[in-house]
Amino acid sequence: MTTPALLPLSGRRIPPLNLGPPSFPHHRATLRLSEKFILLLILSAFITLCFGAFFFLPDSSKHKRFDLGLEDVLIPHVDAGKGAKHSGIFLIHGPDEHRHREEEERLRNKIRADHEKALEEAKEKLKKSREEIRAEIQTEKNKVVQEMKIREKKPLPAVPIPNLIGTHGGDPEDNDLREKRDKIKEMMKHAWDNYRIYGWGHNELRPIARKGHSTNIFGTSQMGATIVDALDTLYIMGLHDEFRDGQKWIENNLDFSVNSEVSVFEVNIRFIGGLLAAYYLSGEEIFKIKAVQLAEKLLPAFNTPTGIPWAMVNLKSGVGRNWGWASAGSSILAEFGTLHMEFVHLSYLTGNPIYYKKVMHIRKLLQRMDRPNGLYPNYLNPRTGRWGQYHTSVGGLGDSFYEYLLKAWLMSDKTDHEARKMYDDAIEAIEKHLIRKSRGGLTFIGEWKNGHLEKKMGHLACFAGGMFVLGADGSKMDKAGHYLELGAEIARTCHESYDRTALKLGPESFKFDGAVEAVAVRQAEKYYILRPEVIETYWYLWRFTHDPRYREWGWEAALAIEKYCRVSGGFSGVKDVYSSTPTHDDVQQSFFLAETLKYLYLLFSGDDLLPLDHWVFNTEAHPLPVLHLANTTLSRNPAVR
């Protein structure tokens, strides 16, 4: 999902807090005014809390008495086993009243004693030197760190991996296909080897400058995004030495306890998705452990009034926030709606239902909301639970939300009927309001903005051709043929957006206004950053139709990438696909290794490699296994039950 210029263009789709200990002088008498003021505030707050508890305890003398013929007194309900219930409170009769007052007095005396003890401790603390206070703080910090390490090392429950089919193979018999697949593998090795030399441990690579690169979606830390994102591609291609290098780096260097603010969406689809896929393919426990550690760091992002997560979260402090440009601080549909696949697998692997509950809460909230024209707006305010700007898109900001509704159904072995219905209803509204045919006969998906259809389609929306085909089986009113045809039409339109450029690579977005069809108009929309969505759709169309044109179109794209994006230090995006002498942007995106090259490799492989009735790909092309209910290992997992 892409976003406006303030958000990095990095997938289907800021300064860290300083929380160090304060500095104390040697003696209380020499404290600076600001430090005295802070200490006084702390003491005042503590004293207020203690006296508040004291004064607000129930006082039987203030309760109104009723003449019931006995010495009766009304007090709030304390113990359901005593007294007679009367209008939500209890009647305490004469003999019990004395005991109740004694209990109140005992509680008051305890509060006084605790208060005096706290004051004495505070006085003693203030008598200590700066070094003593610092030592105590450090001791407490060390204790917390050790507790965290113990918790992280706690072994996860042994959950048998589902029966995995098609993790190897796919070797084509045809020599031409084999040569093409080998070429894609060589391109992957070129991208990886140069990252290994010039950007190892950095999130991404600048292949021309030959150094590491990062964007604000990964925060300020070197988290090795390319390593995690590329692991399953390396494994599928049989590049096992490179895979083991990545595994070693993850074991020794991947640390999520950093003071860094990251995109919840991006680290979920790239890191958690990548780690889970690597675990399922290889069986190496370290990947599962790291995935769970990161997931725990993301959970504070859900601490909002509605449960809709923040876009960003600090991995150390747990403080979350949203992008400032996103419709008055709203959360984005494609971000909070693209967590389901990974979080369901996390609950399956850990036995902890919290991940499943978080994403199901989001779904339930969306189901209760009104949708204008049946469309889901791209923005939702996590504080108020109201929609933001009425902007609906199957491209950036909205895309993978619809994808994950369909894939939730597929991943559940087609038993999550709720997800399937939400998908069908959403696609029905999208067909009615967003999908149009141009004068030249090209089917495109526009964007709905405040009651108006903008006749522009983004490269990101080209994934929808594959989605329509993937969801054809099981569609409402047996419209499988219709959706196969619609997917093919979208694939043709997106191919035209490539074919009408000088480089035979597609622009970021293209218009359908008047005589202009499938062509970018604005300079800011003419770039290509190694995106995978068009090739992804070719692959799905090939798998479901075996029409040779999709392999032909995929090879055209591969040759164009090789010719215009390959540089000596890796692969780079280009700034203008309509210029025969392109300028490079000098970024090798992690998703180029995770998605673009993986889909190309699969396009020239046999269908027995990662068959779609056993695997579902997340929006970063990380394959996760279908959780078949017939698999007896699932019935023993409390989270799934």
N, C-alpha and C positions, 0 to 999 in steps of 0.2 A: 504494500500500500504506500503510495507516495503522498506527499503533503506539500503545502506551499514552501517557498524558498527557505523559511526558517527551520524546516525539518529536513534532515539529510535524506537524499533520494536513495533509499537503501532497502527496499523490500516491498512486498505488497502490504502496501501501506500507503548543574549549571552554576555558581561557585560552591564547593562543599562547605559544610558547617565545621567550625573549629570547636570541638567539644573537650579540649584538654583541661586539666585541673587548674584552678586558680592559683595565683602565687601569693603566699602569705609572708609577712615580715616576721622578724625574730620575736617581737614582743607585742602584746595586745595594745599597749599604750602608744605604740608607734604606727598603728594601723592608719592607712590613708582614709580620708573621709568616705570615699565611695565604698571601700571594703567594710567600714563600720556600718554604713547604711544598709548594705546587703545582709550583713549578719543580724542587724536589728530587725530587718524585715522577716528573716527566717524565724527568729525567736518570737516575734510578734504573731506570726501566722500560727506557730505551734501553740503558743499560749491561748490564742483565740479559739483554736480547735478544741483544746482541752476544756476551757471554760464553757464553750458552746455545748459540748457533750454533757457537762455538769448541769447547766441550767435547763437543757431541753429534755432531761429525763422526766418520765411521767411523775406527776406529783398528785397523790390522792387527795390532798387537801383542796386542790383546785377543781376537782370534779364535782358536778352537781349531784346532790343526794336526792333520792326519791323515797317517799314514805311508803315502804312496802310491808310494814308491820314487823321488820327485823332491822338490825343494824347493818344495812346494806350500803355498798359503795360501788359505783360504776368505774371500771378501769378498762383500758384497751385489752384486746384479746392477747393473752400471753401463752396459755396452755389449754389446748382443746380438751384435756382430760379433767379439767377442774371447772366447777361452777356450772351455771345454767345459761345457755345462749339466749341473748336478748338483743335484737336489732343490730347484729353484727358485733356486739361486745359481750363481756361476761359479767355476771353478777357474782361478786365476792362477798360471802356472808360474814357476819360478825367475827366468828372465831378465826377466820382466815385473814381478816383485815390486818391484824396485828403482825402476823408473819410477813405479809406483803410489805408493810412499812419497814420492818426490820431488814428485809431484802434490799429495799430502796436505799436505806441508810448505809448498808454494807457496800453497795455499788458506789455511792458517793464517796465513801472513805477510800475505796480503792482508786477512784479517779484522782482524788487529792494526792494520795501517795505516789501514783504514777507521774502526776504533774510535777511534784516536788523532785522526784528522782530525775526527770527529764531536765529540769532546770539546773540541778547539780551537775549532770553530765555536760550540759552546754557550758556551764561556768568552767569546768575542768578542761573542756576542749579549747576554750579561749585562752587558757593559761599556757597551752603548749606552744612550742616554737614552730616556725615555718617548716623546718626539716621534719619534725615529728608528725605534723599534719600531713605533709606530703608522703611520708612513709606509710601512714595509715591508709591514705587514698590509694597508693600504689598496691598495698596489700589487698585491699578490696577489689581493685581492678584485676589483679592477678588471679584472685579467687574466682571472679566471674569468667575470665578467659579459660581457666582450667575446667570449670563446669561446662562451658560451651564445647571444649575439646572432647570431654567425656561423652557429651550428648551426641556430637558428630560421629564419634567412633562406635557408638552403639549400633550393633548389627541390625540390619533391616530384616524383617521376617522372610523366611524362605518361601518364595512363591514360585512354583514351577512355571517356566516360560511356556506360553501356548505353543501348540504344534506349528512350527515354522516351515513353510514350504517356499522354495524358489529363492534361497539366499545366494545361490551360485548358478552358474550355467548361462543359458541364453546365447550360446555360441552359434552364430549363423552358419549355415552350410554353404551359402553362396559366397564365392571369393570376393566379389565386389563389395558385398555388405561387410564382410570381415575386414577388408582394407579400410572401409569408412569407419568402422567401429574402432579399429586400431588407431586411426588418425585422431579420433576424439580422445582416446586414451593418452596419446602423445601430447595433445593440447593440455590435458589435465596435468600431466607430469611437468610440462613447461611452466604452467601457472604455479604449481605447488613447489617445484624446485627453486624457483626464483623467490617465492615467499619465504622458503626455508633459509635462503642465503641472506636476503636483504630485509625481511620484515618479521623474522621469527619471534613469536610472543606478542607482537603488536596485533591490533585487531584486523587491519587490512594492509595492503601494500601500495606504495607509489612506485610503479614499475619503471618509470622514466627517471625519476629522482633516485630510485633504488634505496628507499628507506621505508620505515613503517608509517602507517596512516591510521587515523581514527576519526570518528565523528561523535557528536554529543549523545547519540543514542546509546553508546557504550560507556558513557561517563569518562572519567579522566584516567582510568586504569588500563593497563595492558592485560586484556582478558583473553587474548588469543582467539578472537572470533572466527578467523579463517580456519584455524585448526579444528575447532569444534564443528563448524559448519561443513567442512570438507570430509570429515571422517568416514561417513557412510558411503560417499562417492568413491573414496579410495578403496574401501573394502569391496564394494560391488565390482569395481574394475580390476580387482586382484592385485592392487598395489599394496601388498601387505607390509613391506619394509617401511614405506611411508606412513602407513596406518600405525605401526608400532612406534614410530617417532612421535606421532601426535599423541598417542596414548601415554608415552613417558612424560611428555610435557604436561599433560593434564594431571597426571599423578603427582608430579613434583611442583607444579607452578600455578595451577588454576585455583585461585583463592577468591572467595566471595565475601570475605569479611573486610572489605575495603570501604573507605569513605568515598563512595562514588555514586552518582545519581545516574540511573539507567532507565531506558524505556522498558516497561513491563512487557509490552507486546513483542518487541524485537528480541529481548533475551529469552522470552518464552519460546518463540518459534525457532530461533537459531540455536540457542544454548540448550534449553530443556529438550526441545524436539531433536536436536542433533545428538545429545547425549543418550536419550532414550533409544533412538534408532541404532546408535553404535552398540548399545547394550544388547538389544534384541538380536542384532546381526552377529556379534562376536561372543556374547555371553560373558564379557568381562565385567565383573562386579563394580569396578571403580566408576564406570560410567553411570550406573544407577545411583550410586552413592552421591556423586557430584550433582546429578540432576535433582535429587531430593534436597540436598543442601541449598541449592539455588532456589528451589521452590519455596522453602521455608523463608528465605529472604524476601520473596515477593509478596508473601501473605499480608504484611502490613499495608500494602497498597489498597487492600479491600476495606480498610477501616474508614469508611465514609458513611454519611447518614443513610445512604441508600444501599450500600454494598456494591455499587458500581465502582470498580477500581480506578485509582488515579493513573494517569498516563506514565508518570515518572515516579520512581521510588529510590531513596538513598539506601544502599545495601547495608550500611552500618547503622544508621539511626532509625531507619524505617519510616522516615518522613516522606510523604508523597505530595505531589502537586500535578497540575495539568499544564499543557502547553498554553502559553498566554494568548496565542492567536486563535485558539479553537473555540469560537462562538461563546465569548464571555466565560472562559474557563471550563468548558464542557469536556467530557470524555468522548472518545471517538468510537463509533460503532464497530469499525473494522479492528480496533484494538481490544476493547473489552469483550467483543464477540468472537475473538480468535484465541480462546484459551481452552476450549472444551476438550479437544482431543488429547492434549498433553496432560491436562489435569485429571481426566478419567484414568489414564494410564498410571499416573502417580498414585491415585487411590488404590488401583489394582495392585501395584507393586509394593506399596507400603502397608496396606490394610487400614490406612487412615482415611476416613471418609471426608475429611475437611476440604480436600481439593474438589471432590465431586460436588459437595454442598455449595461451594463458592460459585461454581459455574452454573449449577442448577438454579441458584437464587437469581442470577442474572437473567436466565431464561424465563423464570416465572414472572419477574418484574416486567419484562418486555411483553409477555403475553397479556398482562393486565392493561397495558397502555393503548390509547387510541392511536391509530396511524392514519395520517392524512392520505386519502386515496389508496389505502392499503399499503403504502410505502413506508419504509423505515427511514426517518431522517438520520443523517450522519452524526449528529451531535446530541448528547444527553447530559444534562447537568447532574453530577453525582451528589450535589447537596440537596437539590429540590426534587429530583426525579422527573423533571420536565424536559421535553425536547428543546434543543437550541434552534438554530437557524434551520429552516425547512429546505434542506439540500440533500437530495438522494442521488447516490452514484453506485454503479456496479464496478467502477474503477477505484481510484484512490479514495480512502476514507470509509468506503463501504464494502468493498469487494469480498474479502475473506470471511466476513460475517455470514454471507449466504453460502459460501463454500463449506463452512464448518457445520451449518445446519444439515446439509446433505451428508457430509462425511461423518457426523455423529450417528446418523442412521446406518450408514454403511459399516462403521466401526463396531456397532452394536450387533452385528450380524443381522441387520435389518429388523431389529426389534424395537428400536427407539422411534415409535410411531409419532410421538409428539414432535420430534425434530423434523421428521419427514413432512408432517402437515404444515409446520411453520415454513419449511422450504417451498413446498408446493404453492402455498398462499402467497408468499413473497414473489416467486417467479411469475405467478399469474398477474400480479399488480405491475411487475416490471415489464412484462410483455405488453400490457395494456397502455402503459404511460411512457415507457422509455425506449422501447425497441421500434425502430422505423426503417423504412427502405428508402434509399436515396433515389434521385432521378435516374442515376446510372445503374440502378439495380443492386446496390450494395446494402446489405443489412448491417445496421450499426446500433449501438446502445448509447443513447444520449444521457444527459444529466438533468435532473429536475431541480430547478432553483426557484423557490417562491412562486410556484404555480406556472412556471415557464420551462419549456424543454429547450435546453441548450444542445445544439446539434454538433457536439464534439465528443469524440471517443478517445480515451486514454489507452496507451500501451498496456497498462495494468488491467484494463477491462477485457483484453484479449484472452485472458485465462478462461472467460466465461464460455467460450466455445467448447472447451474440454469439460467444463462443469455441466453444461446442458447434456452432453453425450453421456457422461458418467451417471447422471441422474435420470436418463431416459427410462431405464428399466425400473418399474415401480411407480411411474408417474400417474397422475390422476387421469381417469377416463381413458386409460390405455393409450396415452399420447406418445408412446415411445418413438414411433416413426417421426412424429412432428419434431421432437427434441433432437433426434439424430440429424434431421435436416437443418434445424436452426443452428446447431453446433457447427455443421459444415459451412453454413452461410457466414457465420462469424469468422471462422477460420479463413475463408476466402477474402473477406474484407480486410482482415489483418495482414494477410499475404500481400494484398494490393498496397497496403500502407508501406510495406517493405519494397515492393517492386517499383514503386513510383519515386524512389529516391536514387541518388547517384551511387550510393554505396550498397544498395540492396539490403539496408538495415533500417528498421522502423524508427520513426520519431517518437518522442515521449507522448504526444497527443496529436490528433489530426481532425480536421473539420469536414463538414458536409454542408457547406453554404453555397448555394447557386452553382456556379461552374466548378467550384473547388470541392473535390471529393477525395477522402483518404489522404490528404496532404496537410502538413503543418503550415500554418500561416505566420505565427509569431516566432521570432528568432529564439525566444526562451523555451520553445517547445520542439526544437529541431534536433535535440541531442539524443544519443543512445548510450546507455550506461551498462551494457552487457546484460540487459534484462532477459528473463526466461519465458515470459507468459505466452508469446506466440509459439515458441517451440514446444512448450507444455501442451498447448491445444493440439498441435500437430501429432504429438505422441498419443494423446487420448483418442484422437480420430483414427490413427493407425491401428491402435489396439482393438477398436470396436468395429472398424470397417475393412481394414487391410487394403484400403485404396492406396495404390503406390504413389499417388501425387503427394501424400503427406511426407513420405520419405524423400521425395525429390525436393520439396520445399524446405525440409529440414536441412538437407545437404547444401542447398543454396545459402541458407543462413550461416551454416558452419564455414563455408568457403569465404563468405563476406567477413565474418569475424576473424578468420585466420589472416585474411589479406589486409584488413584495415585496422584491426584492433590489436593484433599481435605486435609486440615490441621486444627488444632483446631481454628486457627485465620482467616479462610477463605479458599480461593483457590489459589494455586500457580502453575506457569508453571514449567516444568521439563527440565533439561539440556541435557538429552540423552534418547531418546525413545527406544533405543536398549538395554539399561541396565535394568536388572530386579530389580535393587536396585537404583532407580533414585535419583538424587540430585535436590532439588528444587531451583528455581531462586528467590524465595521470592518476587514475584510481582503479585498482583491481578489486572490485567488490567481492565480499565473501560469498554472496549469493551466486556469483558466476561459477564458483566451484561446487556449491551446494545444489544448484538448480539447473542452470543453463547447460553445463557440460553433462550433468547426470541425465537430463531428459534427452539430449542428443545421443548419448551412449545407449540408453534404453530404446530409442527409436530404431537403432540399427542392431538390436538384440532380439532374440526370440521371446515369445510371450511367456515362456516358462521361467524367466527371470523376474522375480517380484510380481507374480500374477495378481490381478486386481480383485479376485475373489478372496484373497488371503491377506492383502496389504492395502492400507489406505495412506496416502501421502499427505503430510501436513502442508501448510501453505509455503513452507520453505523446502519442499520436496524431500522431507525426511520420512522414510517409510515406517509406519507403525502397524503392528499386526491387528487383524480383526479379532475381537474378543468373542469367539464362538461360544454361545451358551451351552452347546453340547460338550464343550471341553470341561471335564470334571474338575480340573484345577480351579476353575472359576467358582464353582459351587462351594468350595472350601474357603473362599476369601470373604471375610465379613463385610468388607467395603462393597463388594459387588452385590452380595445379598441385600 
